Amino acid sequence: MRRRENTFRIEYANVPKKPSFEELHEFIGTVLGMTHEEVQRIQCSRTLGCAFVTANELSIAQKVVEQHDDKHDIECDGKLYRIRLKMEDGAVEVKLYDLPIDITDAQIVEFLRKYGEVLSIYEQVWGEGYRFGGYPTGVRIAKMVVKHNIPSYITLDGETTNVSYYGQQLTCRHCTEFVHSGISCIQNKKLLIQKLSTDQNVKSYANVARQSAGPRVATQTATKHANGSKQLGQKQAGGNQSSSGAEKPTSSSSWQVVGKKSTHLLSIPKHAGPGDTAGMQTTETLFKQPQNLGSQISLSGETSMPMPNRKHDGTETDDSTASSISKRTRRSTKKLRPDDHEAMDDDVQLL
């Protein structure tokens, strides 16, 4: 951009109908308030859609732009169009959006000097249309003559900020290349590949650790099951031994129920003889640990207290006897009344 001394331009390229020369002169004298002594030159550009106004002094041009830029509208076909005024001294407004308040204007000027000539710098304020109009927005605006393209993102004193100005060639945030951004950036792809490789290495290490821990867990589980099965087998073997010890062979002339209580009735026919055990029937009997009984019932009608290992008719009997033979049988610890022997003789015959 060629620099014009003490000149500003009035942009109306956005207006569908261009103002006439009379309307343009009226705007400069009435709206902008310039006098004949202050104006040196007025040039209309059909190509750019603007008008260049040259003042006698630079301060006059800067004052007009500062007071009237983005403040006035032109009506065309019932619509309003905003008019912009810009200095045409080759300077542009460079906006820095994201810098904190502790970074001073002097630091910004010093940083931007390597890209061109800095004319002035100030902080943008909120407009009058906002509730807190006039308060700073945090956006720094530097007017400068740019000689070298300023990247879209710069880092100043450890703070990264976005930069924009008219005529800027946009650059990638991840590198200094033009006309690409984001995922299409080669440098960004390299960073993504490195990150992906790191994640894969972490996952691979986790898989190896999990696989190495798997056989140990399986071995411990198998050992635990084996020990449990061994203990269960020992318990079952002990139970079988105790059961075998409890169930001693009985003679053919008697039937003994071992346990505290039988769950079913045991019926013996009347005609069963001393050696006849085939006639005895039962549906299901619960056999448990032996229990010493203190008495034994005989058919003679008398209740006797046999001594241990007493023989009856040459047949050996165990110390433990049935605790209950039928519903009609009394507990062995009680004596039977004489009347009960007759009732028992009809159903049960014990030897």
Secondary structure as GFF3:
##gff-version 3
##sequence-region A 1 351
A	DSSP	beta_strand	7	11	.	.	.	ID=ss1
A	DSSP	alpha_helix	21	26	.	.	.	ID=ss2
A	DSSP	pi_helix	27	31	.	.	.	ID=ss3
A	DSSP	beta_strand	39	45	.	.	.	ID=ss4
A	DSSP	beta_strand	50	55	.	.	.	ID=ss5
A	DSSP	alpha_helix	58	68	.	.	.	ID=ss6
A	DSSP	beta_strand	72	76	.	.	.	ID=ss7
A	DSSP	beta_strand	79	87	.	.	.	ID=ss8
A	DSSP	beta_strand	92	96	.	.	.	ID=ss9
A	DSSP	alpha_helix	105	112	.	.	.	ID=ss10
A	DSSP	three_ten_helix	113	115	.	.	.	ID=ss11
A	DSSP	beta_strand	116	125	.	.	.	ID=ss12
A	DSSP	beta_strand	136	146	.	.	.	ID=ss13
A	DSSP	beta_strand	153	156	.	.	.	ID=ss14
A	DSSP	beta_strand	159	164	.	.	.	ID=ss15
A	DSSP	three_ten_helix	182	184	.	.	.	ID=ss16
A	DSSP	alpha_helix	186	246	.	.	.	ID=ss17
A	DSSP	beta_strand	296	297	.	.	.	ID=ss18
A	DSSP	beta_strand	303	304	.	.	.	ID=ss19
A	DSSP	alpha_helix	338	347	.	.	.	ID=ss20
###
